Structure formats: structure tokens, C-alpha cells
């Protein structure tokens, strides 16, 4: 019954998506609605709420099927195993194409339900248009699930045993990375619906931006956290020692983040200063376009990656059709309505708005570079030409636009709104320039390193100081929480940049064939292979190396990297061993047997990296996400204070009216 209930819940949710779309569209008509239509219009909000319940129910039913390993369901049989640890049975629910799409749809429906149930600030016509668009978006994904990716498909006969989950996904990272990314993607879908609703009703106003800002901010926080978690997961799980490989699927998550970052700044300017109206709408469409494109890349089979879910061209064609329908339709509406969007308030180039626009252009340029590098190999393969695009392209091409972006990012928050003179902050600019030049001179004096890593260290130092300057001369207890969020996020960028530059400049690596008792030197670490022994886990066997790491005259630390062999399904993986210190990480991987030494003792491939300050990459990512959380809290505080003030003002007016009424003289008879 689990599969049948889940399938029925999806069909009912699909029907409600149709009702939501139609009811919202009817709400766009002029206010003289007929009574029959008025009743239908009123169903848009409850349809979204009930749809959220049904989609969430369907997902939890699939989760339960994985928990009990119901091998009569095809998806469970092909992606789980009775001997798999319980936590990986649960996370395996979304460790596949169909389950992950159901999670996507459940979060999409839940977001639409929250928007319909809680939001009352938008004009009713704009809300109707927004709900109609959201229902239209949901309908496409419901159709995709039910037509080509049914997660509840039954087998003719229950399988005797499951095929198991990809061993690379049998990690706690699967419980964190995909769900957080999906929440971020879906948050962008809500922002897209809001943009379309405001555009259709010609209500692109600061009030609309204030409603949209929490959704963009929330999506951006989850995308930031998801990308950070995914980077660290790949770093320790794949055993290749890198934190970012410019893999097409990595880029598929980065591109929406870049667009969302630009959108976040633009919608904040619209909410606070009533500027950048057209720019905000375009970025809302672009951000959702990038999340849809990422979905297409991961699930179409046009790219090969350890991150990809599906290799079915038919499914890819379906998603491509949805992409063309949603984005093409949005662009048509934009072309028809753009002329009705008021320009908004003007500002000079040397203002905070001007700095935000400049950096949005730089972010868009970086996005274009990543998009081109990701899709170029796909296009060349059509002509039977295989190319690989990696760091030699992305790093220098991205730096062309990242460098001026960091410069403006350092001084932008110091500028005034609307109009300012750079001479006013001349001292701060000279101080930041002096810090950057000093770091460059210091690093160049102590060694010979690449140009970009040195520049990265210089910008990290300058940005770290610049991030704190908006707090200078202010009473910290009176600084708005949202300002603390901005400071924290910008400081997190500096911390991450420091980690990236340090890892690139100072990493030391050693690859050697070592027998038991043999020693190798990596930077100031002495590495000794004590032994290599066979071990067994719940669904794998492995050889485990006992590696003794000693730094100078310090205490020795035991590392135990493993080379595992899973049997459900059959696959070999490398399990790295990490030793984290305040100034970096020691990273060890055991490889295959490498013959014997002169004494006939077996040798093993041992790979060791010393990565100074590499952990700062992920510390910075967490700080950036935490800054976003502080900004959300700050906006909520402002909204609560405003509502409280409105309520108090209303109560005073009511009291005054009551007093005036009681003091009025009795009418003469």
C-alpha cells in the first residue's frame, strides 16, 4: 500500500497544482468578478497549502519504503540493500534520480504552501499571479515525475535482494549536501514566481522586494551551505586531495549561487532605495534559469560525472522542454511588460548602489565564464571532438572579473547611498591598498609563488579589514543585526579566499611506494608506514594502513587511510585520513600494492599532502552562510518592530475615537 498511497498523493497534488494555477489566473481579472469565478479564485491559497501536505506525504512514504527496504518497489530494489547501514537507507531515498526529484517537488510544494498560507503583504492580484506561476512550475515537475520518473513504480515480483547504493554516496555528506542545495534551488523558484507575479501585475515596487528578499536570502544561505558541504565531502571522500575540480556538476551548483548573490544585492537595493527594478526582475529569471540548467545537466546524460544522477536522454529532453517553457515564457512576459516598469530612483556611479551594480555585472561575467566552460565540451562532443575544460581556463578567466569585484567589494559598503565622493573615504582606500601591497611584498620575499595565489592572499587581508570598517565608530550594541550579517558574510569571503590562496601556494605533496617501517618527509612532517592490515565493515572489506605522522619534535599521531571494496554494489573507494591542526590539514591516502622492496617486503602506494590553512576555505563558507542567517534575523526584527508600531498606532487611534465618542454631547430632543 505504500507505493499506491504515495502515487495517489502525487496525482492529487498534481490536480491541486492545476487548480492553483487556474484559480490564480482567474484572480488576475479586473475586480468585477462574477460570483462563480470569485469562489474559484479563493481556492488558490488553500489549494497550495493542501498540495504541500500531499507532496510532503508522498516523500515521507518513499522515505518509509527505503527505511524498511521494501524490495517490491523498483526504486528501492535498485538503490538499496538489506545489509546497508540504516542511515544510508534513509539518505539513499534521495541518492538517486527519482527520489531526489520527489524531494525537489516536496520542497517546492511546501514552499508554495508557506507562501500562500503566511504572506499577506502583497496586493491580492499580485499574489494570485504569483500562485498561478508557482502552480505552473510545480505542474511541470509533477508531470516529469509521473510520466518519466515515477518513484513508486512496482516490480512484477519483489526482488530477492537490492542492488545497493553507490558507495561514494554512503556517507553522511549525502544527508546534508543534496537537501540543502534543493532548498536553495526551490527558494529561487519562489523568487522567480514572485518576479513573474509582480511583472504581470506591473507591481515591481519596494513592497514586492521586501516580500521577495527573505526567499532570496534563504535560498542563498542554503546554496552557500550546500556548496560548502559538498566541497568538503568531495575533498575527503574522493581521495584526490582537491576541494574544487570545476566538474560540470559542481559548476551546476555554483552558477545559481552566483546569480542568487547578484539577485540578493539587487533586491536589497530595490527594497531599501526603490532602484534597480528591471535589473532585479532579470536576475530573478536568470537565477531560476541556472537552477533549471543545473537540473538538466545532472539528469540528462549529456555530461559524465560522479555527481550525475541519470543518463537517460528522454528525461533530459523533458527537462529541456520545461526549461524552454519556463524561461522562454518568462522572457516573453518580460519583453511585453518591461516598458511598464518605472525606472526607480536615480543614483550616481560613485554611490553604494553604483558599487552594487558594478559587482553584479562582475558576478554576471563570472557566471558567463563558468557557463561557457561547462557547456563548451558538450557542444564540441556533438562534432565528435572531446575537450576538457579545467582550472587553466576557469582560474585566470574568472580572476579577470573577480579582482575588480574584490576591489569594489572592499570599498562599496563604505560609500553612501545615492551619491558620494570617493575623496571622503580616501584614507580607508589608502590603508587597504597599503595592506594588500605589504602582503604581496612579504609573501614574495619569503618564496616564489604563483601570481594568483599571492594576489589572493593580498586581497584576503585587505577584504578582512574592509569587512570590519562599517562597524568603526559605531556603538556595537546599536548596530542592526542585518549589518552584522553583511559584515560576517564579507569577512567570510576574506577567510575563504585566504584558505584558497594558501592551499594553492603552500601545498606540499609526496607520492611514494613504502614498505612497513619506511619513512617519508612531507614539509616538516615525518611520515612512517607502520603496517597495512585487512579489515571488514558492515558491507565492505578493506586494507587499512597505520600511518604515524610526527611534526618536528611533537607527539606522533596515528592516521588510518583505507582502500575499501564494497560488494553491494561492487566498487572500490579510497577513504582518506585527515589530521587537522590550527594551520592546515595532513591528508593521507593508501593506494594499491606496489610490489616488494629489496628485502622482499610488500610495498604500498602512499600519497600524503600537507595543505596549509585549507580548512579556512570551509570556515569561510560557514561564516558567509551564517552572515546570511543574521541578515534574515535582522530583517525579521525590523518587520516585527514595524508591525508592532502599526498595531500600537491603530490601538491609539481606536482609543482616541472611543474617547471622542464618549465625550460628544447628547443630541437635543
C-alpha positions, 0 to 999 in steps of 0.5 A, a space after each residue: 500500500 505504500 507505493 499506491 498511497 504515495 502515487 495517489 498523493 502525487 496525482 492529487 497534488 498534481 490536480 491541486 497544482 492545476 487548480 492553483 494555477 487556474 484559480 490564480 489566473 482567474 484572480 488576475 481579472 479586473 475586480 468585477 468578478 462574477 460570483 462563480 469565478 470569485 469562489 474559484 479564485 479563493 481556492 488558490 491559497 488553500 489549494 497550495 497549502 493542501 498540495 504541500 501536505 500531499 507532496 510532503 506525504 508522498 516523500 515521507 512514504 518513499 522515505 518509509 519504503 527505503 527505511 524498511 527496504 521494501 524490495 517490491 518497489 523498483 526504486 528501492 530494489 535498485 538503490 538499496 540493500 538489506 545489509 546497508 547501514 540504516 542511515 544510508 537507507 534513509 539518505 539513499 531515498 534521495 541518492 538517486 534520480 527519482 527520489 531526489 526529484 520527489 524531494 525537489 517537488 516536496 520542497 517546492 510544494 511546501 514552499 508554495 504552501 508557506 507562501 500562500 498560507 503566511 504572506 499577506 503583504 502583497 496586493 491580492 492580484 499580485 499574489 494570485 499571479 504569483 500562485 498561478 506561476 508557482 502552480 505552473 512550475 510545480 505542474 511541470 515537475 509533477 508531470 516529469 515525475 509521473 510520466 518519466 520518473 515515477 518513484 513508486 513504480 512496482 516490480 512484477 515480483 519483489 526482488 530477492 535482494 537490492 542492488 545497493 547504493 553507490 558507495 561514494 554516496 554512503 556517507 553522511 555528506 549525502 544527508 546534508 549536501 543534496 537537501 540543502 542545495 534543493 532548498 536553495 534551488 526551490 527558494 529561487 523558484 519562489 523568487 522567480 514566481 514572485 518576479 513573474 507575479 509582480 511583472 504581470 501585475 506591473 507591481 515591481 515596487 519596494 513592497 514586492 522586494 521586501 516580500 521577495 528578499 527573505 526567499 532570496 536570502 534563504 535560498 542563498 544561505 542554503 546554496 552557500 551551505 550546500 556548496 560548502 558541504 559538498 566541497 568538503 565531502 568531495 575533498 575527503 571522500 574522493 581521495 584526490 586531495 582537491 576541494 574544487 575540480 570545476 566538474 560540470 556538476 559542481 559548476 551546476 551548483 555554483 552558477 545559481 549561487 552566483 546569480 542568487 548573490 547578484 539577485 540578493 544585492 539587487 533586491 536589497 537595493 530595490 527594497 531599501 532605495 526603490 532602484 534597480 527594478 528591471 535589473 532585479 526582475 532579470 536576475 530573478 529569471 536568470 537565477 531560476 534559469 541556472 537552477 533549471 540548467 543545473 537540473 538538466 545537466 545532472 539528469 540528462 546524460 549529456 555530461 559524465 560525472 560522479 555527481 550525475 544522477 541519470 543518463 537517460 536522454 528522454 528525461 533530459 529532453 523533458 527537462 529541456 522542454 520545461 526549461 524552454 517553457 519556463 524561461 522562454 515564457 518568462 522572457 516573453 512576459 518580460 519583453 511585453 511588460 518591461 516598458 511598464 516598469 518605472 525606472 526607480 530612483 536615480 543614483 550616481 556611479 560613485 554611490 553604494 548602489 553604483 558599487 552594487 551594480 558594478 559587482 553584479 555585472 562582475 558576478 554576471 561575467 563570472 557566471 558567463 565564464 563558468 557557463 561557457 566552460 561547462 557547456 563548451 565540451 558538450 557542444 564540441 562532443 556533438 562534432 565528435 571532438 572531446 575537450 576538457 575544460 579545467 582550472 587553466 581556463 576557469 582560474 585566470 578567466 574568472 580572476 579577470 572579473 573577480 579582482 575588480 569585484 574584490 576591489 569594489 567589494 572592499 570599498 562599496 559598503 563604505 560609500 553612501 547611498 545615492 551619491 558620494 565622493 570617493 575623496 571622503 573615504 580616501 584614507 580607508 582606500 589608502 590603508 587597504 591598498 597599503 595592506 594588500 601591497 605589504 602582503 604581496 611584498 612579504 609573501 614574495 620575499 619569503 618564496 616564489 609563488 604563483 601570481 594568483 595565489 599571492 594576489 589572493 592572499 593580498 586581497 584576503 587581508 585587505 577584504 578582512 579589514 574592509 569587512 570590519 570598517 562599517 562597524 568603526 565608530 559605531 556603538 556595537 550594541 546599536 548596530 542592526 543585526 542585518 549589518 552584522 550579517 553583511 559584515 560576517 558574510 564579507 569577512 567570510 569571503 576574506 577567510 575563504 579566499 585566504 584558505 584558497 590562496 594558501 592551499 594553492 601556494 603552500 601545498 606540499 605533496 609526496 607520492 611514494 611506494 613504502 614498505 612497513 617501517 619506511 619513512 617519508 618527509 612531507 614539509 616538516 612532517 615525518 611520515 612512517 608506514 607502520 603496517 597495512 592490515 585487512 579489515 571488514 565493515 558492515 558491507 565492505 572489506 578493506 586494507 587499512 594502513 597505520 600511518 604515524 605522522 610526527 611534526 618536528 619534535 611533537 607527539 606522533 599521531 596515528 592516521 588510518 587511510 583505507 582502500 575499501 571494496 564494497 560488494 553491494 554494489 561492487 566498487 572500490 573507494 579510497 577513504 582518506 585520513 585527515 589530521 587537522 591542526 590550527 594551520 592546515 590539514 595532513 591528508 593521507 591516502 593508501 593506494 594499491 600494492 606496489 610490489 616488494 622492496 629489496 628485502 622482499 617486503 610488500 610495498 604500498 602506494 602512499 600519497 600524503 599532502 600537507 595543505 596549509 590553512 585549507 580548512 579556512 576555505 570551509 570556515 569561510 563558507 560557514 561564516 558567509 552562510 551564517 552572515 546570511 542567517 543574521 541578515 534574515 534575523 535582522 530583517 525579521 526584527 525590523 518587520 516585527 518592530 514595524 508591525 508592532 508600531 502599526 498595531 500600537 498606532 491603530 490601538 491609539 487611534 481606536 482609543 482616541 475615537 472611543 474617547 471622542 465618542 464618549 465625550 460628544 454631547 447628547 443630541 437635543 430632543 
